[in-house]
Amino acid sequence: MRRRVIAVVLLLAGCTWSNSLYQARSLSGDAARAARGGRPSEAEGLWNQVAVKAESALARTPRGKRGAEARWLLGRALGRVHDCDRGRAYLENSLADVPGAPWTEALQLELARCVELVDTVRAAALFAALSLSRDAATRLEAREGAGRDLVAIGRPEAALAMLAGAESFAARLDRAVALAMLDRSDASFDEVTLLLESSDAPVGWEHLIEVMAGSSTDAVDRLIVLLAARPGPVGRDVNAWRLAALRGTRLDDTLAFRRRLLQLLAGKPGTMVARGRLLAAERAVGRLASPTELRRLRDSLSQLPLPEGDFLVAREWSHLLFLLGRMVDDSGGMVEGAVQGDLLTFALAELARDSLRAPRLSATLFARVERGWPASRYVPKALFARIWLQPDSAEAIRARVAGHQGSPYLAYLRGMDDSSYRHLEDSLATFVRALATKAAKTNAADVLR
């Protein structure tokens, strides 16, 4: 009698597991059909049910082919409800457990979609591995996914090879971007012309415009004119396209940047115009090469009103002015030979490099450490910083580094545990913290007034 009861319990447990997995399979099919049928809300509800059933099946049988299938169904369901952070692990484990399962290609495609959110390089490889699939639908999505990711990581030639023959709107747009990246503006524009003829949706053009703006002024201007001529409310989009062209303009093409900025500023005020003004200010900061230029720019920007239409942009503008003001105020202490003047100059050079993103100004200040305080123990550290900022002068800078063989910084690079190195770094960190605290207090006092 006891054996019969145990057998019944085991049978019921097996049925419960089998029923959970069967329902997860069935619901997965229903969810996929709802998604293909244009019913996203219904599909998401079904995917959530799949996750519950698959998790139940996995809890009962975590090993073997059955456990691998439960992981596959659970990972796919989580990915479809925008929880790839959890779903990726289930998909990876399922693939490792049963690499030759009937669902392997579908799993790899799902895994590639999830990986794409965090690692474009790996996603491109995952998609590319499926580009020769015997299944036409899998092969097409894999080639388009690989092409999209190859464009994103800056491999336009490989992207074009993957996207050859693809006819979807997204694939043609990615192909146009790849062609623009190769400075083949005419061929890129031909792709765009076909897109404008075949699609009513003027969306997703910003990336293409940004890339094209760096190589062909004529092509990008023609594209924006064509897009703006399309029927329907496009006012906001025109500003978005003009901002994209502004972002893509080469740093050395100041005439094109000024013309595109004026075109954007002439549009309807709002977020895009505000971002354009901030971008122009950041570009101007990036071109700074001396403390004198820094002071003039700070005074000029201080006279302008805050950008309107976007709170975050206004806050970034205010922060930029705060950093410029801090640099101007503190630079008065960079008197050559002054006590701790080397520390101050080094700290401001790092601020220019890391916060203001002004590499030319940063290089000037690092050079000033060596010129104004030649005996400073921080000169080798300043020289090392300049190597990355001035690669064209790297050999000459390394030659000067070689003249500081007794420096704790060179000893550290040789792998020596030098307490002098730690003392220098601690002293610099303490000085930088004190400088930042003083600036923050000064700024708070100004706000209160």
GITAFEN-V662648 format. One record per pair of residues at least 12 apart in sequence whose ideal C-beta (glycine too) atoms are under 10 Angstrom apart, sorted by the first residue. I is the first residue (numbers start at 1). J is the second residue. D is the distance in whole Angstrom. If there is no record, write none. Layout:
BEGIN
I&J&D + I&J&D
END
This chain:
BEGIN
13&60&7 + 13&61&10 + 14&60&9 + 14&61&9 + 16&56&8 + 16&57&9 + 16&60&7 + 17&56&8 + 17&57&6 + 17&58&9 + 17&59&9 + 17&60&4 + 17&61&6 + 17&66&8 + 17&70&9 + 18&57&8 + 18&60&9 + 18&61&9 + 18&66&9 + 19&53&9 + 19&56&9 + 19&57&9 + 20&52&9 + 20&53&5 + 20&54&8 + 20&55&9 + 20&56&4 + 20&57&4 + 20&58&9 + 20&59&9 + 20&60&7 + 20&61&9 + 20&70&8 + 21&53&7 + 21&54&7 + 21&56&9 + 21&57&4 + 21&58&9 + 21&60&9 + 21&61&8 + 21&66&7 + 21&67&10 + 21&69&7 + 21&70&6 + 21&73&8 + 22&53&9 + 22&57&9 + 23&49&8 + 23&50&8 + 23&52&9 + 23&53&5 + 23&54&9 + 23&56&9 + 23&57&9 + 24&49&8 + 24&50&5 + 24&51&8 + 24&52&8 + 24&53&4 + 24&54&4 + 24&55&9 + 24&56&8 + 24&57&6 + 24&58&9 + 24&69&9 + 24&70&7 + 24&72&10 + 24&73&5 + 24&74&8 + 24&76&10 + 24&77&8 + 25&50&9 + 25&53&9 + 25&54&9 + 25&57&10 + 25&69&8 + 25&70&10 + 25&73&7 + 26&46&10 + 26&49&10 + 26&50&9 + 26&53&9 + 27&45&10 + 27&46&5 + 27&47&8 + 27&48&9 + 27&49&5 + 27&50&5 + 27&51&9 + 27&52&9 + 27&53&6 + 27&54&9 + 27&73&9 + 27&77&8 + 28&46&8 + 28&47&8 + 28&49&10 + 28&50&5 + 28&53&9 + 28&54&8 + 28&72&9 + 28&73&6 + 28&76&7 + 28&77&7 + 28&80&9 + 29&46&9 + 29&50&10 + 30&42&9 + 30&43&9 + 30&46&5 + 30&47&10 + 30&49&9 + 30&50&9 + 31&43&5 + 31&44&8 + 31&45&8 + 31&46&4 + 31&47&5 + 31&48&9 + 31&49&8 + 31&50&6 + 31&76&9 + 31&77&8 + 31&80&7 + 31&81&10 + 32&46&9 + 32&47&9 + 32&50&10 + 32&76&9 + 32&80&9 + 32&106&10 + 33&46&9 + 34&46&6 + 34&47&9 + 35&47&9 + 35&80&8 + 40&80&10 + 43&80&7 + 43&81&9 + 44&77&10 + 44&80&7 + 44&81&6 + 44&82&9 + 45&81&9 + 46&77&9 + 46&80&9 + 46&81&10 + 47&76&8 + 47&77&5 + 47&78&8 + 47&79&9 + 47&80&4 + 47&81&5 + 47&82&10 + 47&83&10 + 48&77&7 + 48&78&9 + 48&80&9 + 48&81&6 + 48&83&10 + 49&77&8 + 50&73&6 + 50&74&8 + 50&76&8 + 50&77&4 + 50&78&9 + 50&80&8 + 50&81&9 + 51&73&8 + 51&74&6 + 51&75&9 + 51&76&9 + 51&77&4 + 51&78&6 + 51&80&9 + 51&81&7 + 51&83&8 + 51&86&9 + 51&87&9 + 51&90&10 + 52&74&9 + 52&77&9 + 53&70&9 + 53&73&8 + 53&74&9 + 53&77&9 + 54&69&9 + 54&70&5 + 54&71&8 + 54&72&8 + 54&73&4 + 54&74&4 + 54&75&9 + 54&76&9 + 54&77&6 + 54&78&9 + 54&90&9 + 55&70&8 + 55&71&10 + 55&73&9 + 55&74&6 + 55&77&9 + 55&78&10 + 55&90&9 + 56&70&9 + 56&74&10 + 57&69&8 + 57&70&4 + 57&71&10 + 57&73&8 + 57&74&8 + 58&70&4 + 58&71&6 + 58&73&9 + 58&74&6 + 58&90&8 + 58&94&10 + 62&93&10 + 62&97&10 + 63&97&8 + 64&97&8 + 64&98&8 + 65&94&10 + 65&97&8 + 65&98&5 + 65&101&7 + 66&98&10 + 67&93&9 + 67&94&8 + 67&97&7 + 67&98&9 + 68&90&10 + 68&93&8 + 68&94&5 + 68&95&8 + 68&96&9 + 68&97&4 + 68&98&4 + 68&99&9 + 68&101&6 + 68&103&9 + 68&107&9 + 69&94&7 + 69&97&9 + 69&98&8 + 69&101&7 + 69&102&9 + 69&103&7 + 69&107&10 + 70&90&9 + 70&94&8 + 71&87&10 + 71&89&9 + 71&90&4 + 71&91&7 + 71&92&9 + 71&93&5 + 71&94&4 + 71&95&9 + 71&96&10 + 71&97&7 + 71&98&9 + 71&107&9 + 72&90&7 + 72&91&7 + 72&93&9 + 72&94&4 + 72&95&8 + 72&97&9 + 72&98&9 + 72&101&7 + 72&103&6 + 72&104&9 + 72&106&8 + 72&107&5 + 72&110&8 + 72&111&10 + 73&90&9 + 73&94&9 + 73&103&9 + 73&107&10 + 74&86&9 + 74&87&7 + 74&89&10 + 74&90&5 + 74&91&9 + 74&94&9 + 75&87&4 + 75&88&7 + 75&89&8 + 75&90&3 + 75&91&4 + 75&92&8 + 75&93&8 + 75&94&6 + 75&95&9 + 75&107&8 + 75&110&7 + 75&111&8 + 75&114&8 + 76&90&8 + 76&91&7 + 76&94&9 + 76&103&9 + 76&106&8 + 76&107&7 + 76&109&10 + 76&110&5 + 76&111&9 + 76&113&10 + 76&114&9 + 77&90&9 + 77&110&10 + 78&90&7 + 78&91&9 + 78&110&10 + 78&114&9 + 79&91&7 + 79&110&6 + 79&111&8 + 79&113&6 + 79&114&5 + 79&117&9 + 80&110&8 + 80&113&9 + 80&114&10 + 82&117&9 + 83&114&9 + 84&110&9 + 84&111&9 + 84&113&8 + 84&114&4 + 84&115&8 + 84&116&9 + 84&117&6 + 84&118&8 + 85&114&9 + 85&117&9 + 85&118&8 + 86&114&10 + 87&110&8 + 87&111&9 + 87&113&10 + 87&114&6 + 88&110&10 + 88&111&7 + 88&114&5 + 88&115&7 + 88&117&9 + 88&118&8 + 88&119&10 + 89&114&10 + 90&107&10 + 90&111&10 + 91&107&6 + 91&108&9 + 91&110&6 + 91&111&4 + 91&112&10 + 91&113&10 + 91&114&7 + 91&115&9 + 92&107&9 + 92&111&7 + 92&114&10 + 92&115&9 + 94&107&6 + 94&110&10 + 94&111&9 + 95&107&6 + 95&108&7 + 95&111&7 + 105&129&10 + 105&130&6 + 105&133&6 + 105&134&9 + 105&135&7 + 105&138&5 + 105&139&10 + 105&142&9 + 106&130&10 + 106&135&9 + 106&138&7 + 108&126&6 + 108&127&9 + 108&129&7 + 108&130&6 + 108&133&9 + 108&138&9 + 108&142&9 + 109&126&8 + 109&127&8 + 109&130&6 + 109&133&9 + 109&135&10 + 109&137&9 + 109&138&6 + 109&141&6 + 109&142&7 + 109&145&8 + 110&126&10 + 111&123&9 + 111&126&6 + 112&124&9 + 112&125&9 + 112&126&4 + 112&127&5 + 112&128&9 + 112&129&8 + 112&130&7 + 112&141&9 + 112&142&7 + 112&145&6 + 112&146&9 + 112&149&9 + 113&126&9 + 113&127&9 + 113&141&9 + 113&145&7 + 114&126&10 + 115&127&9 + 115&149&10 + 116&145&7 + 116&148&8 + 116&149&6 + 116&152&9 + 119&149&10 + 120&148&9 + 120&149&5 + 120&150&9 + 120&151&10 + 120&152&5 + 120&153&5 + 121&149&8 + 121&150&9 + 121&152&9 + 121&153&6 + 121&155&10 + 122&149&9 + 123&145&7 + 123&146&8 + 123&148&9 + 123&149&5 + 123&150&10 + 123&152&9 + 123&153&9 + 124&145&8 + 124&146&5 + 124&147&9 + 124&148&8 + 124&149&4 + 124&150&5 + 124&151&9 + 124&152&8 + 124&153&6 + 124&155&8 + 124&158&8 + 124&159&9 + 124&162&9 + 125&146&8 + 125&149&9 + 125&150&10 + 126&142&8 + 126&145&8 + 126&146&8 + 126&149&9 + 127&141&8 + 127&142&5 + 127&143&7 + 127&144&8 + 127&145&4 + 127&146&4 + 127&147&8 + 127&148&8 + 127&149&6 + 127&150&9 + 127&162&8 + 128&142&7 + 128&143&8 + 128&145&9 + 128&146&4 + 128&147&9 + 128&149&9 + 128&150&8 + 128&158&9 + 128&162&7 + 129&142&8 + 129&146&9 + 130&142&4 + 130&143&8 + 130&145&8 + 130&146&8 + 131&143&5 + 131&144&10 + 131&145&9 + 131&146&6 + 131&147&9 + 131&161&10 + 131&162&6 + 140&165&9 + 140&166&7 + 140&167&10 + 140&168&8 + 140&171&9 + 141&168&10 + 142&162&9 + 143&161&9 + 143&162&5 + 143&163&7 + 143&164&8 + 143&165&8 + 143&166&6 + 143&171&8 + 144&162&8 + 144&163&7 + 144&166&6 + 144&168&7 + 144&170&7 + 144&171&5 + 144&174&8 + 145&162&9 + 145&170&10 + 145&171&10 + 145&174&10 + 146&158&8 + 146&159&8 + 146&161&9 + 146&162&5 + 146&163&8 + 147&159&5 + 147&160&8 + 147&161&8 + 147&162&4 + 147&163&4 + 147&164&9 + 147&166&7 + 147&170&9 + 147&171&6 + 147&174&5 + 147&175&7 + 147&177&10 + 147&178&8 + 148&162&9 + 148&163&8 + 148&170&7 + 148&171&8 + 148&173&9 + 148&174&5 + 148&177&9 + 148&178&10 + 149&162&9 + 149&174&9 + 150&162&6 + 150&163&9 + 150&174&9 + 150&178&8 + 151&163&9 + 151&173&9 + 151&174&5 + 151&175&9 + 151&176&10 + 151&177&5 + 151&178&5 + 151&180&10 + 151&181&7 + 151&207&8 + 151&211&9 + 152&174&9 + 152&177&9 + 152&207&9 + 154&178&10 + 154&181&7 + 155&178&9 + 155&181&9 + 156&174&10 + 156&175&9 + 156&177&8 + 156&178&4 + 156&179&7 + 156&180&8 + 156&181&4 + 156&182&5 + 156&183&10 + 156&184&9 + 156&211&9 + 157&178&8 + 157&181&9 + 157&182&7 + 158&178&9 + 159&171&10 + 159&174&7 + 159&175&8 + 159&177&8 + 159&178&4 + 159&179&10 + 159&181&8 + 159&182&10 + 160&174&9 + 160&175&6 + 160&178&5 + 160&179&7 + 160&181&10 + 160&182&8 + 160&184&9 + 160&187&10 + 161&178&10 + 162&174&9 + 162&175&9 + 162&178&9 + 163&175&5 + 163&176&10 + 163&178&7 + 167&194&9 + 167&198&9 + 168&198&10 + 168&199&10 + 169&194&10 + 169&195&6 + 169&198&7 + 169&199&5 + 169&201&7 + 169&203&9 + 169&204&8 + 170&204&8 + 171&191&10 + 172&191&5 + 172&192&8 + 172&194&6 + 172&195&5 + 172&198&8 + 172&199&9 + 173&191&8 + 173&192&8 + 173&195&6 + 173&199&9 + 173&203&10 + 173&204&6 + 173&205&8 + 173&207&8 + 173&208&6 + 174&191&10 + 174&204&10 + 174&207&9 + 174&208&9 + 175&187&9 + 175&188&8 + 175&191&6 + 175&195&10 + 175&208&10 + 176&188&5 + 176&189&8 + 176&190&9 + 176&191&4 + 176&192&5 + 176&193&10 + 176&194&9 + 176&195&7 + 176&205&9 + 176&207&10 + 176&208&5 + 176&211&9 + 176&212&8 + 176&223&9 + 177&191&9 + 177&204&10 + 177&205&10 + 177&207&6 + 177&208&5 + 177&209&10 + 177&210&9 + 177&211&5 + 177&212&8 + 178&191&9 + 178&208&10 + 178&211&9 + 179&191&7 + 179&192&10 + 179&208&9 + 179&211&9 + 179&212&9 + 180&192&9 + 180&207&9 + 180&208&6 + 180&209&9 + 180&210&9 + 180&211&4 + 180&212&4 + 180&213&9 + 180&214&8 + 180&215&6 + 180&216&8 + 180&219&8 + 180&220&9 + 180&223&10 + 180&248&9 + 181&208&10 + 181&211&6 + 181&212&9 + 181&214&9 + 181&215&8 + 182&211&10 + 182&215&9 + 183&211&10 + 183&212&10 + 183&214&9 + 183&215&5 + 183&216&8 + 184&215&9 + 184&216&9 + 185&211&10 + 185&212&6 + 185&215&6 + 185&216&4 + 185&217&10 + 185&218&8 + 185&219&4 + 185&220&8 + 185&222&10 + 185&223&10 + 186&216&8 + 186&218&10 + 186&219&7 + 188&208&7 + 188&211&8 + 188&212&6 + 188&215&9 + 188&216&8 + 188&219&7 + 188&220&10 + 188&223&9 + 189&212&8 + 189&216&8 + 189&218&9 + 189&219&5 + 189&220&9 + 189&222&7 + 189&223&7 + 189&226&9 + 191&208&9 + 192&205&9 + 192&208&7 + 192&209&10 + 192&212&9 + 192&219&9 + 192&222&9 + 192&223&6 + 192&226&8 + 192&227&9 + 193&222&10 + 193&223&10 + 193&226&8 + 195&208&9 + 196&223&9 + 196&226&6 + 196&227&8 + 196&229&9 + 196&230&7 + 200&230&8 + 200&231&9 + 200&232&8 + 201&230&10 + 202&226&10 + 202&227&6 + 202&228&9 + 202&230&6 + 202&231&10 + 202&232&8 + 202&234&6 + 202&237&6 + 202&238&10 + 202&241&9 + 203&237&8 + 203&240&10 + 205&223&8 + 205&224&9 + 205&227&6 + 205&237&8 + 205&240&8 + 205&241&6 + 205&244&8 + 206&237&9 + 206&240&6 + 206&241&7 + 206&243&8 + 206&244&4 + 206&245&9 + 206&247&8 + 206&248&9 + 207&244&8 + 207&248&9 + 208&220&9 + 208&223&8 + 208&241&10 + 208&244&8 + 208&248&10 + 209&223&6 + 209&224&7 + 209&227&9 + 209&240&9 + 209&241&5 + 209&242&9 + 209&243&9 + 209&244&4 + 209&245&5 + 209&246&10 + 209&247&9 + 209&248&7 + 210&241&9 + 210&243&9 + 210&244&4 + 210&245&7 + 210&246&9 + 210&247&5 + 210&248&4 + 210&249&9 + 211&244&9 + 211&248&6 + 212&224&10 + 212&244&9 + 212&245&8 + 212&248&7 + 213&241&10 + 213&242&10 + 213&244&7 + 213&245&4 + 213&246&8 + 213&247&8 + 213&248&3 + 213&249&5 + 213&250&8 + 213&253&9 + 213&256&8 + 213&257&10 + 213&260&8 + 214&245&10 + 214&247&9 + 214&248&5 + 214&249&7 + 214&250&5 + 214&251&10 + 214&253&8 + 214&256&10 + 215&248&9 + 215&250&9 + 217&245&9 + 217&249&9 + 217&253&8 + 217&255&10 + 217&256&6 + 217&259&9 + 217&260&9 + 220&241&9 + 220&242&10 + 220&244&9 + 220&245&5 + 220&248&8 + 220&249&9 + 220&256&9 + 220&260&9 + 221&245&8 + 221&256&10 + 221&259&9 + 221&260&9 + 221&263&9 + 223&241&8 + 223&245&9 + 224&237&10 + 224&238&7 + 224&241&5 + 224&242&7 + 224&244&9 + 224&245&7 + 224&260&10 + 224&263&9 + 225&238&10 + 227&241&6 + 228&241&8 + 228&242&9 + 235&267&8 + 235&268&6 + 235&270&9 + 236&267&9 + 236&268&8 + 236&270&7 + 236&271&9 + 236&272&7 + 237&272&9 + 238&263&9 + 238&264&9 + 238&267&7 + 238&268&9 + 238&272&9 + 239&263&10 + 239&264&6 + 239&265&10 + 239&266&10 + 239&267&5 + 239&268&7 + 239&269&9 + 239&270&7 + 239&271&8 + 239&272&4 + 239&273&6 + 239&275&9 + 239&276&8 + 240&264&10 + 240&267&10 + 240&270&10 + 240&271&9 + 240&272&6 + 240&275&9 + 241&264&10 + 241&272&9 + 242&260&6 + 242&261&9 + 242&262&10 + 242&263&6 + 242&264&4 + 242&265&9 + 242&266&9 + 242&267&7 + 242&272&7 + 242&273&9 + 242&276&7 + 243&260&9 + 243&261&10 + 243&264&6 + 243&267&9 + 243&271&9 + 243&272&5 + 243&273&8 + 243&274&10 + 243&275&6 + 243&276&5 + 243&279&8 + 244&260&10 + 244&272&9 + 245&257&10 + 245&259&10 + 245&260&5 + 245&261&10 + 245&263&8 + 245&264&8 + 246&259&10 + 246&260&5 + 246&261&6 + 246&263&9 + 246&264&6 + 246&272&9 + 246&275&9 + 246&276&6 + 246&279&6 + 246&280&8 + 246&283&9 + 247&260&9 + 247&275&9 + 247&276&9 + 247&279&7 + 247&283&10 + 248&260&9 + 249&261&9 + 249&279&10 + 249&283&9 + 251&283&7 + 251&286&7 + 251&287&8 + 252&287&10 + 254&283&9 + 254&287&9 + 257&279&9 + 257&280&8 + 257&283&7 + 258&280&9 + 260&276&9 + 260&280&10 + 261&273&10 + 261&276&6 + 261&277&8 + 261&279&8 + 261&280&5 + 261&283&9 + 262&276&10 + 263&276&9 + 264&276&4 + 264&277&9 + 264&279&9 + 264&280&9 + 265&277&7 + 265&280&9 + 268&309&9 + 269&307&9 + 269&308&6 + 269&309&6 + 270&308&8 + 270&309&4 + 270&310&8 + 271&307&9 + 271&308&10 + 271&309&5 + 271&310&4 + 271&311&10 + 271&312&9 + 271&313&7 + 272&309&8 + 272&310&9 + 272&313&10 + 273&307&7 + 273&308&8 + 273&309&6 + 273&310&9 + 273&313&9 + 274&306&9 + 274&307&4 + 274&308&6 + 274&309&4 + 274&310&4 + 274&311&9 + 274&312&9 + 274&313&4 + 274&314&7 + 274&316&10 + 274&317&8 + 275&307&8 + 275&309&9 + 275&310&7 + 275&312&9 + 275&313&6 + 275&316&9 + 276&307&9 + 276&313&9 + 277&301&10 + 277&304&8 + 277&305&10 + 277&306&9 + 277&307&5 + 277&308&9 + 277&309&10 + 277&310&10 + 277&313&8 + 277&317&8 + 278&307&6 + 278&310&9 + 278&312&10 + 278&313&5 + 278&314&9 + 278&316&6 + 278&317&6 + 278&320&8 + 279&313&10 + 280&301&10 + 281&297&8 + 281&300&9 + 281&301&6 + 281&304&8 + 281&307&9 + 281&316&9 + 281&317&7 + 281&320&6 + 281&321&9 + 281&324&9 + 282&316&9 + 282&317&10 + 282&320&7 + 282&356&9 + 282&357&7 + 282&358&9 + 283&357&10 + 284&297&6 + 284&300&8 + 284&301&8 + 284&358&10 + 285&297&7 + 285&298&9 + 285&301&9 + 285&320&7 + 285&323&9 + 285&324&7 + 285&327&10 + 285&352&9 + 285&356&5 + 285&357&7 + 285&358&5 + 285&361&8 + 286&356&8 + 286&357&6 + 286&358&6 + 286&359&7 + 286&360&8 + 286&361&9 + 287&358&8 + 287&359&10 + 287&360&7 + 287&361&9 + 288&324&9 + 288&327&9 + 288&352&8 + 288&356&8 + 288&358&5 + 288&359&9 + 288&360&6 + 288&361&4 + 288&362&9 + 288&364&9 + 289&358&8 + 289&359&10 + 289&360&4 + 289&361&6 + 289&362&10 + 289&363&8 + 289&364&6 + 290&360&9 + 290&361&7 + 290&364&6 + 290&365&9 + 290&368&10 + 291&327&8 + 291&328&8 + 291&331&5 + 291&332&9 + 291&334&8 + 291&348&9 + 291&352&10 + 291&361&8 + 291&364&8 + 291&365&8 + 291&368&9 + 292&331&10 + 293&358&10 + 293&360&9 + 293&361&8 + 293&364&10 + 294&324&7 + 294&327&6 + 294&328&6 + 294&331&7 + 294&348&10 + 294&352&8 + 294&356&9 + 294&358&8 + 294&361&6 + 294&364&10 + 294&365&10 + 295&324&9 + 295&325&10 + 295&327&9 + 295&328&5 + 295&331&8 + 296&328&10 + 297&324&7 + 297&328&9 + 297&358&10 + 298&320&10 + 298&321&7 + 298&323&9 + 298&324&4 + 298&325&6 + 298&326&10 + 298&327&8 + 298&328&5 + 298&329&10 + 299&324&9 + 299&328&9 + 301&317&8 + 301&320&8 + 301&321&6 + 301&324&7 + 301&325&10 + 302&321&6 + 302&324&8 + 302&325&8 + 304&317&9 + 304&321&9 + 305&317&10 + 306&318&7 + 306&321&9 + 318&443&10 + 318&447&10 + 319&355&9 + 319&443&10 + 320&355&9 + 320&356&8 + 322&439&8 + 322&440&9 + 322&442&10 + 322&443&6 + 322&446&9 + 322&447&10 + 323&351&7 + 323&352&9 + 323&355&6 + 323&356&6 + 323&358&10 + 323&439&9 + 324&356&7 + 324&358&10 + 325&439&9 + 325&442&9 + 325&443&8 + 325&446&9 + 326&348&9 + 326&351&7 + 326&355&9 + 326&356&10 + 326&435&9 + 326&436&9 + 326&438&9 + 326&439&5 + 326&440&9 + 326&442&8 + 326&443&8 + 327&348&6 + 327&351&6 + 327&352&7 + 327&355&9 + 327&356&7 + 327&358&9 + 327&361&8 + 327&365&9 + 327&439&10 + 329&438&10 + 329&439&8 + 329&442&8 + 330&344&6 + 330&345&9 + 330&347&8 + 330&348&6 + 330&351&9 + 330&435&7 + 330&438&9 + 330&439&8 + 331&344&8 + 331&345&9 + 331&348&6 + 331&365&9 + 332&344&10 + 333&345&9 + 333&348&9 + 333&435&10 + 334&348&7 + 334&365&8 + 334&368&7 + 334&369&9 + 334&372&7 + 335&372&8 + 336&368&8 + 336&371&7 + 336&372&3 + 336&373&7 + 336&374&10 + 337&372&7 + 337&373&7 + 337&374&10 + 337&375&10 + 338&372&8 + 338&373&9 + 339&373&10 + 340&373&10 + 340&376&10 + 340&427&9 + 340&431&7 + 341&368&9 + 341&369&9 + 341&372&6 + 341&373&6 + 341&376&9 + 342&368&9 + 342&369&5 + 342&370&9 + 342&372&7 + 342&373&4 + 342&374&10 + 342&375&9 + 342&376&4 + 342&377&8 + 342&378&5 + 342&379&8 + 342&382&8 + 342&428&10 + 343&369&9 + 343&373&9 + 343&376&8 + 343&378&7 + 343&427&8 + 343&428&6 + 343&430&9 + 343&431&5 + 343&432&8 + 343&434&10 + 343&435&9 + 344&365&10 + 344&369&10 + 344&431&8 + 344&432&10 + 344&435&7 + 345&365&6 + 345&366&8 + 345&367&10 + 345&368&5 + 345&369&5 + 345&370&10 + 345&371&10 + 345&372&7 + 345&373&8 + 345&376&9 + 345&378&9 + 345&382&8 + 346&365&8 + 346&366&7 + 346&368&9 + 346&369&5 + 346&373&9 + 346&376&8 + 346&378&5 + 346&379&10 + 346&381&7 + 346&382&6 + 346&385&8 + 346&428&7 + 346&431&9 + 346&432&9 + 347&365&9 + 347&428&8 + 347&429&10 + 347&431&6 + 347&432&5 + 347&433&10 + 347&434&10 + 347&435&6 + 347&436&9 + 348&361&9 + 348&362&9 + 348&365&6 + 348&366&10 + 348&368&9 + 348&369&10 + 348&432&10 + 348&435&9 + 349&361&8 + 349&362&5 + 349&363&8 + 349&364&8 + 349&365&4 + 349&366&5 + 349&367&9 + 349&368&8 + 349&369&7 + 349&382&7 + 349&385&7 + 349&386&9 + 349&389&9 + 350&362&7 + 350&365&9 + 350&366&9 + 350&382&10 + 350&385&8 + 350&428&9 + 350&432&7 + 351&365&9 + 351&432&9 + 351&435&9 + 351&436&9 + 351&439&10 + 352&364&8 + 352&365&6 + 352&366&9 + 352&389&10 + 353&365&9 + 353&366&8 + 353&385&7 + 353&388&9 + 353&389&7 + 359&388&9 + 359&389&5 + 359&390&9 + 360&389&8 + 360&390&9 + 361&389&10 + 362&385&8 + 362&386&9 + 362&388&10 + 362&389&6 + 362&390&10 + 363&382&10 + 363&385&8 + 363&386&6 + 363&388&9 + 363&389&4 + 363&390&5 + 363&393&9 + 364&386&10 + 364&389&10 + 365&382&9 + 365&385&10 + 365&386&10 + 366&378&10 + 366&379&10 + 366&381&9 + 366&382&4 + 366&383&8 + 366&384&9 + 366&385&5 + 366&386&5 + 366&387&10 + 366&389&7 + 366&390&9 + 366&397&10 + 367&382&8 + 367&383&9 + 367&385&10 + 367&386&7 + 367&389&10 + 367&390&9 + 367&393&10 + 367&397&9 + 368&382&9 + 369&381&8 + 369&382&4 + 369&383&9 + 369&385&9 + 369&386&9 + 370&382&6 + 370&383&7 + 370&386&9 + 370&397&10 + 370&400&8 + 377&404&9 + 377&406&10 + 377&407&7 + 377&408&7 + 377&409&8 + 377&420&8 + 377&421&10 + 377&423&10 + 377&424&6 + 377&427&9 + 377&428&10 + 378&407&9 + 378&409&8 + 378&424&7 + 378&425&10 + 378&427&9 + 378&428&7 + 379&400&9 + 379&401&9 + 379&403&9 + 379&404&7 + 379&407&8 + 379&409&9 + 380&400&9 + 380&401&6 + 380&402&10 + 380&403&9 + 380&404&5 + 380&405&10 + 380&406&10 + 380&407&4 + 380&408&9 + 380&409&4 + 380&410&6 + 380&412&10 + 380&413&9 + 380&424&10 + 381&401&10 + 381&404&10 + 381&407&8 + 381&408&10 + 381&409&5 + 381&421&10 + 381&424&8 + 381&425&9 + 381&428&8 + 382&397&10 + 382&401&10 + 382&409&10 + 383&397&5 + 383&398&8 + 383&399&10 + 383&400&6 + 383&401&5 + 383&402&10 + 383&403&10 + 383&404&8 + 383&407&10 + 383&409&9 + 384&397&8 + 384&398&9 + 384&401&7 + 384&409&7 + 384&410&10 + 384&413&9 + 385&397&10 + 386&400&9 + 386&401&10 + 387&401&8 + 401&413&10 + 406&420&10 + 407&420&9 + 407&421&9 + 407&424&9 + 408&420&4 + 408&421&4 + 408&422&8 + 408&423&8 + 408&424&6 + 408&425&9 + 409&421&7 + 409&424&8 + 409&425&9 + 412&424&10 + 412&425&9
END
